[in-house]
Amino acid sequence: MQTLNDQISVLSGVGEKREQALNALGIFTIYDLLTYYPVRYSDLAVKTPAITADGEKVTFKGVVSSEPVVSRFGYRKMRVNFRVLVEHDNIMVTFFNQPWIQDRVHLGEEIAVYGTYQKARQSLSGIKVLTHGREDELEATYPSSKQVQQKTIKALIEQALGKYQHQIVDLIPENIRRRYQLLNKHDMIFGMHVPKDGQEAQTARRSASFEEFFLFQLRLQVLKMMDKKNQGRAIQFDNQRLKQFITTLPFELTTAQKKVVNEIVLDMKRPIHMNRLLQGDVGSGKTVVAALAMYATITAGMQATLMAPTEILAQQHAKTLGQFFQPQEVRVEILTGATKASIRRQILEDVRDGAVDILIGTHALIQPDIAFHNLGLAVIDEQHRFGVKQRALLRKIGMNPDILAMTATPIPRTLAITAYGEMDVSIIDQLPAGRKPIQTQWLRGNEFEEAIRFIRTQLTHGAQAYVVTPLIEESETLDVQNALAVYEELLQHFAPDYQVGLLHGRLANAEKDDVMARFKANEFQVLVATTVIEVGVDVPNATVMLILDADRFGLAQLHQLRGRVGRGERQSYTFLIADPKTQQGIERMTAMVETTDGFVLAQKDLELRGSGDILGNRQSGVPEFKVGDPVRDMVMMNAAQQSAIEIVSTPGWDTADQNTHLVNYLSETMAAYRHFD
């Protein structure tokens, strides 16, 4: 029996090589092919020269008034010229490097030609001669490759539509389709590939966008529903002890921190599983909020764990929390891959017995031999670096703990429902008072020496500096200074007074941690690095961030890098060395100088780049969509979310006859769904 899940190889003309080429385009099944949508359409509507603008792509229909003439010019270049009488205008038509056109054009025959019109010359630069009856159509253009060209894609889609059109079923319930005036799935797919006119193409595209958003939001709502069904335990913390602890802190919590702490602990108190994201700008005090949530857990007689993406970050958290909890007699331990076997055994035993209150680690915490006495809360730092599988495994080794994920990568509020639709989101949108804003300057490439002299001045006062480059090695296509070349240059510049370290992505994790630890210990005064430091270690002594070729970075990356300094009491500085060649590059540099607010910069990034680049960023946790744009189509995304919530909130929705196809689709796709991987 034919199904839309049939492999693409069932179509005639698809052998092993072509199948591999189609796979490279993301086409594996018939369904993939039918939802491989055009990127644009060419309007083949017939016009007359009188109403055609100069430079417009147009179809002219008329009688061939001169024999086609082939002429050659240059090296292996040729053109075919002939005239077409269109009403009263005798138009010269020229095709370049298409000799077969001569055989398709005959004197006295009626013809339809599509091309670019040059009004002053009354000439048409031909693109194609249309088959009889094709004029007045819209012609689809697909993403293609050298191995799979336009005509092949179109032929395969035409074949699939003929053979499989009766297998196309509706996934969006009829009442929702009617509400938003959407096409059924059959008409939508035909309207995307072979629209009768521009209006049908537009309606089909709107329907396809809504379907994408709806299915995405439905998966998120199902995940959320499964989480809520996954019965958690109410963490009955001691509110009085928590309040008392907050009064002993050597600083005042910001209003935003107080609000977010309240949201989190109230969520923990509920008897359902918490899956919450804590989002805050660099330096907003997320760690303090997480620490208070962990303390609340401990007052309930339960344990907490904190997982960091790297060992050196785990060690930093262990030191910070150890000092933070010292007056409260809270026992904090750390487990990493470097922990000695004997110490590891003792810590594991104490974790099992409940003697350890907070266990900190990296992925090394996700091991079958780790068993908690009573795990209540798991805090995941920089959550985009942990996948769904890891979070599920973490849940298995404990007792289904509440999960609090933290990220310092600002996502604009407009994208929150897209990025974190299955999580509850808390945002710290305020920085602690008294922090000295980082002074940011944009310098041109010829001012590099000036920045280096400034760094030397800072070093004489005992400070340290980062110098960041975007690439590890020379690239023939990008005129970018690499970390190795800069390292050699600065070695000579600062020797023998100061030491220079080098950190890049090709170093093993242990080597990276060693370099970073030595920089923190002030064994290196200058650290030349690639963006491997963008999420990173606290070095309060570092006061200068110098970023070379800064226009090669996105605003989010630049902001994260800037956040590596300004972590101590001294005034800190960021220098952006850039000679941007585009308006976008200029606007990025200007935005960095004008504001230090990560959420403002994230919104600016959206305006400059659109959602494609940002949503394609794996760190953001947001998927890419084939048709819809969550920023441009935000109202539609909200409507899709409300529709998804409406469905899963209806008792028996997953057994209702009208949702059979939708439930089948979810059961096929949810197993492979990896929103955060």
C-alpha positions as CSV (number, residue, x, y, z in Angstrom):
1,M,0.0,0.0,0.0
2,Q,1.3,3.4,-0.9
3,T,1.9,5.9,1.9
4,L,3.5,9.3,2.1
5,N,6.2,7.7,4.2
6,D,7.4,5.8,1.1
7,Q,11.1,6.4,0.3
8,I,11.8,8.8,-2.5
9,S,13.4,5.9,-4.4
10,V,10.0,4.5,-5.3
11,L,9.6,7.2,-7.9
12,S,10.7,6.4,-11.4
13,G,13.9,8.2,-12.3
14,V,15.3,8.0,-8.8
15,G,18.3,5.7,-8.7
16,E,20.9,5.5,-5.9
17,K,22.9,8.6,-6.9
18,R,19.8,10.8,-7.4
19,E,18.4,9.5,-4.1
20,Q,21.6,10.6,-2.3
21,A,21.4,14.0,-4.0
22,L,17.8,14.4,-2.9
23,N,18.7,13.3,0.6
24,A,21.3,16.1,0.7
25,L,18.4,18.5,0.1
26,G,16.5,17.0,3.0
27,I,14.2,14.9,0.8
28,F,13.9,11.3,2.0
29,T,10.2,10.4,1.7
30,I,7.3,11.3,-0.6
31,Y,6.0,13.6,2.2
32,D,9.3,15.4,2.3
33,L,9.1,16.0,-1.5
34,L,5.5,17.2,-1.4
35,T,6.4,19.7,1.4
36,Y,9.5,20.8,-0.4
37,Y,8.0,24.2,-1.2
38,P,9.0,26.8,-3.8
39,V,11.0,29.8,-2.7
40,R,9.4,32.1,-5.2
41,Y,7.2,32.3,-8.3
42,S,7.7,33.8,-11.7
43,D,4.6,35.5,-13.1
44,L,4.2,34.3,-16.7
45,A,1.2,36.5,-17.4
46,V,1.1,37.9,-21.0
47,K,1.5,41.7,-21.3
48,T,2.0,44.1,-24.2
49,P,5.2,46.3,-24.5
50,A,3.1,49.4,-23.9
51,I,2.3,48.5,-20.3
52,T,5.6,46.8,-19.5
53,A,8.2,48.7,-17.4
54,D,11.9,48.8,-18.3
55,G,13.8,45.9,-16.7
56,E,10.6,44.0,-15.9
57,K,10.4,40.2,-16.4
58,V,7.5,39.6,-18.7
59,T,5.8,37.2,-21.2
60,F,5.2,38.5,-24.7
61,K,3.0,36.6,-27.1
62,G,3.2,37.2,-30.8
63,V,4.2,35.9,-34.3
64,V,7.9,35.2,-35.2
65,S,8.7,37.8,-37.9
66,S,12.3,36.8,-38.7
67,E,14.3,33.6,-39.0
68,P,16.4,32.9,-35.9
69,V,20.1,33.7,-36.5
70,V,22.9,32.1,-34.5
71,S,26.1,34.1,-34.0
72,R,29.2,33.3,-32.0
73,F,31.3,35.8,-29.9
74,G,34.1,35.4,-27.4
75,Y,35.3,32.0,-26.3
76,R,32.7,29.4,-26.6
77,K,29.8,31.9,-26.4
78,M,26.9,32.3,-28.7
79,R,23.5,33.9,-29.1
80,V,20.3,33.4,-31.0
81,N,18.5,36.5,-32.3
82,F,15.0,36.7,-33.9
83,R,12.1,39.1,-33.9
84,V,8.5,38.7,-32.6
85,L,5.7,40.9,-33.7
86,V,3.7,41.8,-30.6
87,E,0.6,43.8,-31.6
88,H,2.3,46.8,-33.4
89,D,5.8,46.4,-31.9
90,N,8.5,44.3,-33.6
91,I,10.6,43.1,-30.6
92,M,14.1,41.8,-30.9
93,V,14.6,38.6,-28.8
94,T,18.1,37.4,-27.8
95,F,18.9,34.1,-26.1
96,F,22.5,33.5,-24.9
97,N,24.2,30.1,-25.0
98,Q,21.0,28.2,-25.7
99,P,21.5,26.9,-29.3
100,W,18.5,24.6,-29.1
101,I,16.2,27.7,-29.2
102,Q,16.9,27.8,-33.0
103,D,15.0,24.5,-33.4
104,R,12.0,25.6,-31.4
105,V,11.4,28.9,-33.2
106,H,9.9,29.0,-36.8
107,L,9.1,32.0,-39.0
108,G,5.3,32.8,-39.0
109,E,4.5,30.7,-35.9
110,E,2.8,32.1,-32.8
111,I,5.1,32.0,-29.8
112,A,5.2,33.0,-26.1
113,V,8.6,34.2,-24.8
114,Y,9.5,34.9,-21.2
115,G,12.4,37.3,-20.5
116,T,13.7,40.7,-19.3
117,Y,12.4,43.7,-21.3
118,Q,14.6,46.6,-22.3
119,K,12.2,49.4,-23.2
120,A,14.6,51.8,-25.0
121,R,15.9,49.1,-27.3
122,Q,12.5,47.4,-27.7
123,S,14.3,44.1,-27.0
124,L,13.8,41.1,-24.8
125,S,16.7,39.2,-23.1
126,G,15.1,35.7,-23.4
127,I,14.9,33.3,-20.4
128,K,12.7,30.7,-22.0
129,V,10.2,29.9,-24.8
130,L,7.0,28.8,-23.1
131,T,5.1,25.6,-24.1
132,H,1.7,26.3,-25.6
133,G,-0.8,26.9,-22.8
134,R,1.9,27.7,-20.2
135,E,1.5,31.4,-20.6
136,D,-0.5,33.2,-17.9
137,E,0.7,30.7,-15.3
138,L,2.9,31.1,-12.2
139,E,6.1,29.2,-12.4
140,A,7.6,27.8,-9.2
141,T,11.3,28.1,-8.4
142,Y,12.7,25.6,-5.8
143,P,15.9,25.4,-3.8
144,S,18.2,23.2,-6.0
145,S,21.7,21.9,-6.3
146,K,24.1,21.0,-9.1
147,Q,23.1,17.3,-8.7
148,V,19.3,18.0,-8.6
149,Q,18.2,20.8,-10.9
150,Q,14.9,22.7,-11.2
151,K,13.4,20.5,-14.0
152,T,14.2,17.3,-12.0
153,I,12.5,18.6,-8.9
154,K,9.5,19.7,-10.8
155,A,9.2,16.4,-12.7
156,L,9.4,14.4,-9.4
157,I,6.9,16.6,-7.7
158,E,4.5,16.3,-10.6
159,Q,5.0,12.5,-10.5
160,A,4.4,12.4,-6.8
161,L,1.3,14.6,-7.0
162,G,-0.2,12.2,-9.6
163,K,0.5,9.0,-7.7
164,Y,0.0,10.1,-4.0
165,Q,-2.5,12.9,-4.0
166,H,-5.2,10.6,-2.5
167,Q,-2.9,9.9,0.5
168,I,-2.8,13.6,1.4
169,V,-4.8,14.0,4.6
170,D,-5.7,17.0,6.7
171,L,-3.8,17.5,10.0
172,I,-5.5,20.8,11.1
173,P,-9.0,20.2,12.4
174,E,-11.8,21.6,10.2
175,N,-13.1,24.1,12.7
176,I,-9.6,25.7,13.0
177,R,-9.3,25.7,9.2
178,R,-12.6,27.5,8.9
179,R,-11.8,30.0,11.6
180,Y,-8.6,31.1,9.9
181,Q,-9.8,30.6,6.3
182,L,-7.1,28.0,5.5
183,L,-7.0,25.6,2.6
184,N,-7.3,21.9,3.2
185,K,-4.0,20.0,2.9
186,H,-4.7,18.7,-0.6
187,D,-5.5,22.1,-2.0
188,M,-2.7,23.7,0.0
189,I,0.0,21.4,-1.5
190,F,-1.4,21.8,-5.1
191,G,-1.6,25.6,-4.5
192,M,2.0,25.7,-3.4
193,H,3.4,23.8,-6.4
194,V,1.0,24.6,-9.2
195,P,-1.0,27.7,-8.3
196,K,-3.6,29.0,-10.8
197,D,-2.7,32.6,-9.9
198,G,-1.0,34.8,-7.4
199,Q,-4.0,34.8,-5.0
200,E,-4.0,31.0,-4.8
201,A,-0.3,30.9,-4.2
202,Q,-0.6,33.5,-1.4
203,T,-3.5,31.6,0.3
204,A,-1.6,28.3,0.0
205,R,1.6,29.9,1.5
206,R,-0.4,31.3,4.4
207,S,-2.0,27.9,5.0
208,A,1.4,26.2,4.9
209,S,2.8,28.7,7.4
210,F,0.0,28.2,9.8
211,E,0.3,24.4,9.5
212,E,4.0,24.6,10.3
213,F,3.4,26.8,13.4
214,F,0.4,24.8,14.5
215,L,2.3,21.4,14.4
216,F,5.3,22.9,16.1
217,Q,3.2,24.4,18.9
218,L,1.1,21.2,19.2
219,R,4.3,19.2,19.8
220,L,5.4,21.8,22.5
221,Q,2.0,21.6,24.2
222,V,2.1,17.8,24.2
223,L,5.5,17.9,25.8
224,K,4.2,20.3,28.3
225,M,1.2,18.2,29.0
226,M,3.4,15.1,29.4
227,D,5.5,17.0,31.9
228,K,2.4,18.0,33.9
229,K,1.1,14.4,33.8
230,N,4.5,13.3,35.0
231,Q,3.6,13.8,38.6
232,G,6.1,15.8,40.5
233,R,6.4,16.2,44.3
234,A,5.5,19.4,46.1
235,I,8.6,20.8,47.7
236,Q,7.3,22.0,51.0
237,F,10.2,24.4,51.8
238,D,10.6,26.4,55.0
239,N,9.5,29.9,53.9
240,Q,10.7,31.5,57.1
241,R,14.2,30.0,56.8
242,L,14.4,31.2,53.2
243,K,13.4,34.7,54.1
244,Q,15.9,34.7,57.0
245,F,18.6,33.6,54.6
246,I,17.8,36.4,52.2
247,T,18.2,39.0,54.9
248,T,21.7,37.7,55.7
249,L,22.9,38.3,52.1
250,P,25.6,41.0,51.8
251,F,23.6,42.7,49.0
252,E,20.0,43.6,48.3
253,L,18.1,41.5,45.7
254,T,16.8,43.5,42.8
255,T,13.0,43.8,42.3
256,A,13.4,41.5,39.3
257,Q,15.3,38.9,41.3
258,K,12.6,39.0,44.1
259,K,9.8,38.5,41.5
260,V,11.6,35.6,39.8
261,V,12.5,33.9,43.1
262,N,8.8,34.1,44.1
263,E,7.7,32.6,40.7
264,I,10.2,29.7,41.1
265,V,9.5,28.7,44.7
266,L,5.7,28.9,44.2
267,D,6.1,26.6,41.2
268,M,8.2,24.2,43.2
269,K,5.5,24.1,45.9
270,R,3.0,22.7,43.4
271,P,2.6,18.9,43.2
272,I,3.3,18.9,39.5
273,H,6.6,18.8,37.7
274,M,8.4,22.1,37.2
275,N,10.1,22.8,33.9
276,R,11.1,26.4,34.0
277,L,13.6,28.5,32.1
278,L,15.4,31.4,33.9
279,Q,16.5,33.9,31.4
280,G,18.7,36.9,32.3
281,D,21.3,39.2,30.9
282,V,24.9,38.9,31.7
283,G,25.5,40.0,35.3
284,S,21.8,40.1,36.2
285,G,22.2,37.7,39.1
286,K,20.8,34.4,37.9
287,T,23.2,32.3,40.0
288,V,21.9,33.9,43.2
289,V,18.3,33.2,42.2
290,A,19.2,29.5,41.4
291,A,21.1,29.3,44.8
292,L,18.0,30.5,46.6
293,A,15.9,27.9,44.8
294,M,18.4,25.2,45.9
295,Y,18.3,26.5,49.5
296,A,14.5,26.3,49.5
297,T,14.8,22.7,48.3
298,I,17.3,21.9,51.1
299,T,14.9,23.3,53.8
300,A,12.4,20.8,52.6
301,G,14.9,18.0,53.4
302,M,15.7,17.3,49.8
303,Q,18.8,17.6,47.6
304,A,19.7,19.8,44.6
305,T,22.1,19.4,41.7
306,L,23.7,21.9,39.4
307,M,25.0,20.9,36.0
308,A,27.4,23.2,34.0
309,P,28.6,22.8,30.4
310,T,32.3,22.7,31.3
311,E,34.4,21.4,34.2
312,I,35.9,24.9,34.8
313,L,32.4,26.4,35.0
314,A,31.4,23.6,37.4
315,Q,34.4,24.4,39.6
316,Q,33.5,28.1,39.5
317,H,30.0,27.3,40.6
318,A,31.3,25.0,43.4
319,K,33.5,27.7,44.8
320,T,30.8,30.4,44.5
321,L,28.1,28.2,46.1
322,G,30.5,26.9,48.8
323,Q,31.2,30.5,49.9
324,F,27.5,31.4,49.5
325,F,26.2,28.6,51.7
326,Q,29.1,28.5,54.3
327,P,27.2,30.3,57.1
328,Q,24.2,27.9,56.5
329,E,26.1,24.7,56.9
330,V,25.0,23.5,53.5
331,R,27.4,20.8,52.1
332,V,28.3,21.4,48.5
333,E,30.4,18.8,46.6
334,I,31.6,18.6,43.0
335,L,32.0,15.6,40.7
336,T,33.8,16.0,37.3
337,G,35.7,13.6,35.0
338,A,38.9,14.7,36.8
339,T,37.7,13.6,40.3
340,K,39.9,10.9,41.8
341,A,38.3,7.4,42.1
342,S,38.6,7.2,45.9
343,I,37.1,10.7,46.4
344,R,34.4,9.9,43.8
345,R,33.3,6.8,45.7
346,Q,33.1,8.7,49.0
347,I,31.0,11.5,47.5
348,L,28.7,9.0,45.8
349,E,28.1,7.2,49.1
350,D,27.4,10.5,50.8
351,V,25.0,11.6,48.0
352,R,23.1,8.2,48.4
353,D,23.0,8.7,52.2
354,G,21.7,12.3,51.9
355,A,24.8,13.8,53.5
356,V,25.5,15.9,50.5
357,D,23.0,18.8,50.0
358,I,24.1,20.1,46.6
359,L,26.0,18.1,44.0
360,I,27.7,20.1,41.2
361,G,29.1,18.6,38.0
362,T,29.0,18.4,34.2
363,H,27.7,15.6,32.0
364,A,29.6,13.3,34.4
365,L,26.6,13.6,36.7
366,I,24.5,11.6,34.2
367,Q,25.8,8.2,35.1
368,P,24.0,5.0,36.2
369,D,26.1,4.7,39.4
370,I,24.9,8.1,40.7
371,A,21.9,7.7,43.0
372,F,20.5,10.5,45.1
373,H,18.9,10.1,48.5
374,N,16.1,12.5,47.7
375,L,16.7,14.8,44.7
376,G,14.2,17.6,44.5
377,L,15.7,20.2,42.1
378,A,18.1,20.0,39.1
379,V,19.6,23.4,37.9
380,I,21.0,23.3,34.4
381,D,23.4,26.2,33.6
382,E,23.5,27.4,29.9
383,Q,20.7,25.0,29.1
384,H,21.1,25.2,25.3
385,R,24.2,23.0,25.7
386,F,22.1,20.1,27.2
387,G,19.7,18.1,25.0
388,V,16.4,16.5,25.7
389,K,18.0,13.1,26.2
390,Q,20.3,14.4,28.9
391,R,17.5,16.1,30.7
392,A,15.5,12.8,30.6
393,L,18.5,10.8,31.9
394,L,18.9,13.3,34.7
395,R,15.3,12.7,35.7
396,K,15.9,9.0,35.7
397,I,18.9,9.1,38.1
398,G,16.8,11.1,40.7
399,M,13.2,11.1,41.7
400,N,11.8,13.2,38.8
401,P,13.3,16.4,40.1
402,D,11.9,19.9,39.2
403,I,14.1,21.4,36.5
404,L,15.3,25.0,36.5
405,A,17.3,25.8,33.3
406,M,19.4,29.0,33.1
407,T,20.5,30.9,30.0
408,A,22.4,34.2,29.5
409,T,21.7,34.1,25.8
410,P,18.9,36.7,25.4
411,I,16.0,35.7,23.2
412,P,13.7,38.6,22.3
413,R,10.4,38.4,24.1
414,T,8.7,38.2,20.7
415,L,10.2,34.8,20.2
416,A,9.7,33.4,23.7
417,I,6.7,31.3,22.8
418,T,8.6,29.9,19.8
419,A,11.9,29.1,21.6
420,Y,10.5,27.9,24.9
421,G,6.9,27.0,24.3
422,E,7.0,23.9,26.4
423,M,8.7,25.7,29.4
424,D,7.5,28.3,31.8
425,V,9.8,31.3,31.5
426,S,11.1,33.7,34.2
427,I,13.0,36.7,33.1
428,I,15.4,38.9,35.2
429,D,15.2,42.2,33.3
430,Q,17.1,44.4,35.7
431,L,20.8,44.6,36.7
432,P,22.0,45.1,40.3
433,A,22.5,48.8,41.3
434,G,26.0,50.2,41.5
435,R,27.5,48.2,38.6
436,K,29.8,50.3,36.5
437,P,28.6,50.0,32.8
438,I,31.3,48.7,30.5
439,Q,32.6,51.4,28.3
440,T,32.4,50.3,24.6
441,Q,34.4,51.9,21.8
442,W,34.3,51.1,18.0
443,L,37.8,51.5,16.5
444,R,38.9,51.1,12.8
445,G,41.5,48.6,11.8
446,N,44.2,51.1,11.7
447,E,43.6,51.9,15.4
448,F,44.6,48.4,16.6
449,E,48.0,49.7,18.0
450,E,46.1,52.3,20.0
451,A,44.0,49.6,21.6
452,I,47.1,47.5,22.4
453,R,48.8,50.5,24.1
454,F,45.6,51.0,26.2
455,I,45.8,47.3,27.2
456,R,49.5,47.8,28.3
457,T,48.4,50.7,30.5
458,Q,45.7,48.5,32.1
459,L,48.3,45.7,32.7
460,T,50.6,48.1,34.5
461,H,47.8,48.6,37.0
462,G,47.5,44.9,37.6
463,A,44.6,44.2,35.3
464,Q,44.2,41.5,32.6
465,A,42.8,41.5,29.0
466,Y,41.1,39.3,26.4
467,V,41.9,39.6,22.7
468,V,39.3,37.8,20.6
469,T,39.6,36.7,16.9
470,P,36.8,35.0,14.9
471,L,38.8,32.2,13.1
472,I,41.5,29.7,14.1
473,E,43.3,29.5,10.8
474,E,43.8,31.5,7.7
475,S,40.9,31.6,5.3
476,E,41.2,32.5,1.6
477,T,37.6,33.7,1.6
478,L,37.5,35.8,4.8
479,D,40.0,38.6,5.4
480,V,40.2,37.8,9.1
481,Q,43.2,37.8,11.4
482,N,43.4,34.5,13.2
483,A,44.1,33.6,16.8
484,L,47.5,32.0,16.0
485,A,48.8,35.0,14.1
486,V,47.6,37.5,16.7
487,Y,49.1,35.4,19.5
488,E,52.5,35.4,17.8
489,E,52.3,39.2,17.3
490,L,51.3,39.9,20.9
491,L,53.9,37.5,22.3
492,Q,56.5,39.8,20.8
493,H,54.7,43.0,21.8
494,F,54.3,42.2,25.5
495,A,57.5,40.2,26.1
496,P,59.2,40.0,28.5
497,D,57.0,42.1,30.8
498,Y,53.7,40.1,30.5
499,Q,52.7,36.6,29.6
500,V,50.3,35.8,26.7
501,G,48.0,32.7,26.6
502,L,46.2,31.1,23.7
503,L,42.8,29.5,23.7
504,H,41.0,28.1,20.7
505,G,38.4,25.5,19.8
506,R,40.8,22.8,18.6
507,L,42.3,22.4,22.1
508,A,41.1,19.4,24.0
509,N,38.6,20.2,26.9
510,A,41.3,19.5,29.5
511,E,43.7,21.9,27.7
512,K,41.0,24.6,27.5
513,D,40.3,24.3,31.2
514,D,44.0,24.4,32.0
515,V,44.6,27.6,30.0
516,M,41.5,29.2,31.5
517,A,42.5,28.3,35.1
518,R,46.0,29.8,34.5
519,F,44.5,33.0,33.1
520,K,42.2,33.2,36.2
521,A,45.3,32.7,38.4
522,N,46.9,35.6,36.6
523,E,49.7,33.4,35.1
524,F,48.7,34.9,31.8
525,Q,48.0,38.7,31.7
526,V,46.6,38.6,28.1
527,L,44.5,35.8,26.7
528,V,44.2,35.5,22.9
529,A,41.0,33.5,22.2
530,T,38.3,32.5,19.8
531,T,34.7,32.6,20.8
532,V,35.2,29.5,23.1
533,I,35.2,32.0,25.9
534,E,31.8,33.5,25.2
535,V,30.1,31.4,27.9
536,G,32.6,31.3,30.6
537,V,34.6,31.7,33.6
538,D,34.5,34.6,36.0
539,V,37.8,36.5,35.9
540,P,37.1,39.6,38.0
541,N,40.6,40.9,37.3
542,A,40.0,41.1,33.5
543,T,39.1,44.7,32.5
544,V,39.6,44.9,28.7
545,M,37.9,42.9,25.9
546,L,39.4,43.6,22.5
547,I,37.4,42.0,19.6
548,L,39.1,41.9,16.2
549,D,37.0,41.9,13.0
550,A,34.0,42.5,15.3
551,D,31.7,42.9,12.3
552,R,32.1,39.2,11.7
553,F,30.2,38.5,14.9
554,G,26.5,38.6,15.5
555,L,25.2,41.0,18.2
556,A,24.4,38.2,20.6
557,Q,27.9,36.9,20.4
558,L,29.4,40.3,20.8
559,H,27.3,40.9,23.9
560,Q,28.3,37.6,25.4
561,L,32.0,38.4,24.8
562,R,31.6,41.8,26.4
563,G,30.1,40.1,29.4
564,R,33.4,38.4,30.2
565,V,34.7,41.7,31.6
566,G,33.1,44.1,34.1
567,R,32.8,41.3,36.7
568,G,35.0,43.0,39.3
569,E,35.0,46.4,41.0
570,R,37.2,48.2,38.4
571,Q,36.0,50.1,35.4
572,S,36.0,47.8,32.3
573,Y,36.3,48.4,28.6
574,T,35.4,46.7,25.3
575,F,37.0,47.7,22.0
576,L,35.5,46.6,18.7
577,I,38.0,46.7,15.9
578,A,36.0,46.7,12.7
579,D,35.9,48.1,9.2
580,P,32.4,47.0,8.2
581,K,31.6,47.0,4.5
582,T,27.8,46.6,4.9
583,Q,25.1,48.8,6.4
584,Q,24.2,45.9,8.7
585,G,27.8,45.7,10.0
586,I,27.8,49.5,10.7
587,E,24.4,49.2,12.6
588,R,25.7,46.3,14.7
589,M,28.8,48.2,15.8
590,T,26.6,51.3,16.5
591,A,24.2,49.3,18.6
592,M,27.0,47.8,20.7
593,V,28.3,51.3,21.5
594,E,24.8,52.7,22.3
595,T,23.5,50.0,24.7
596,T,24.6,47.3,27.1
597,D,21.1,45.8,27.4
598,G,21.2,42.2,26.0
599,F,17.4,42.1,25.3
600,V,17.6,45.4,23.4
601,L,20.5,44.0,21.4
602,A,18.7,40.7,20.7
603,Q,15.7,42.7,19.4
604,K,18.0,44.7,17.2
605,D,19.6,41.5,15.9
606,L,16.1,40.4,14.8
607,E,15.5,43.6,13.0
608,L,18.8,43.5,11.2
609,R,19.0,39.8,10.3
610,G,15.4,38.6,10.5
611,S,14.6,35.3,12.3
612,G,16.4,33.0,9.8
613,D,19.9,33.5,11.2
614,I,18.8,33.8,14.8
615,L,16.4,31.0,14.8
616,G,18.8,28.8,12.9
617,N,21.3,29.2,15.7
618,R,21.4,25.9,17.6
619,Q,22.1,27.7,20.8
620,S,18.7,29.5,20.7
621,G,16.8,26.2,20.7
622,V,14.5,27.5,18.0
623,P,13.9,25.4,14.9
624,E,13.9,26.7,11.3
625,F,10.6,26.8,9.4
626,K,10.2,26.1,5.7
627,V,7.7,28.7,5.0
628,G,6.7,30.8,8.0
629,D,8.8,33.4,9.8
630,P,8.0,33.7,13.5
631,V,9.0,37.3,13.6
632,R,7.1,38.5,10.5
633,D,4.2,36.2,11.2
634,M,4.1,36.6,15.0
635,V,0.3,37.1,15.1
636,M,-0.1,33.8,13.2
637,M,2.3,32.1,15.6
638,N,0.2,33.3,18.6
639,A,-3.0,32.0,16.8
640,A,-1.3,28.7,16.2
641,Q,-0.3,28.4,19.8
642,Q,-3.9,29.2,21.0
643,S,-5.3,26.6,18.6
644,A,-2.8,24.0,19.9
645,I,-3.7,24.8,23.5
646,E,-7.4,24.5,22.6
647,I,-6.9,21.0,21.2
648,V,-4.9,19.5,24.0
649,S,-7.2,21.1,26.6
650,T,-10.2,19.2,25.1
651,P,-10.8,16.0,27.1
652,G,-10.3,12.9,24.8
653,W,-8.7,14.9,22.0
654,D,-6.2,12.2,21.3
655,T,-8.9,9.5,20.8
656,A,-11.4,11.6,18.9
657,D,-12.1,10.4,15.3
658,Q,-11.5,13.8,13.7
659,N,-8.0,13.9,15.2
660,T,-6.9,10.5,14.0
661,H,-4.5,11.7,11.3
662,L,-3.1,14.4,13.7
663,V,-2.5,11.9,16.5
664,N,-0.8,9.5,14.0
665,Y,1.4,12.3,12.8
666,L,2.4,13.2,16.4
667,S,3.2,9.5,17.3
668,E,5.4,9.3,14.2
669,T,7.3,12.6,14.8
670,M,7.5,13.0,18.6
671,A,10.0,10.1,19.1
672,A,12.4,11.9,16.8
673,Y,11.6,15.4,18.1
674,R,14.7,17.0,19.6
675,H,13.7,20.6,20.3
676,F,16.9,21.4,22.3
677,D,19.5,19.2,20.6
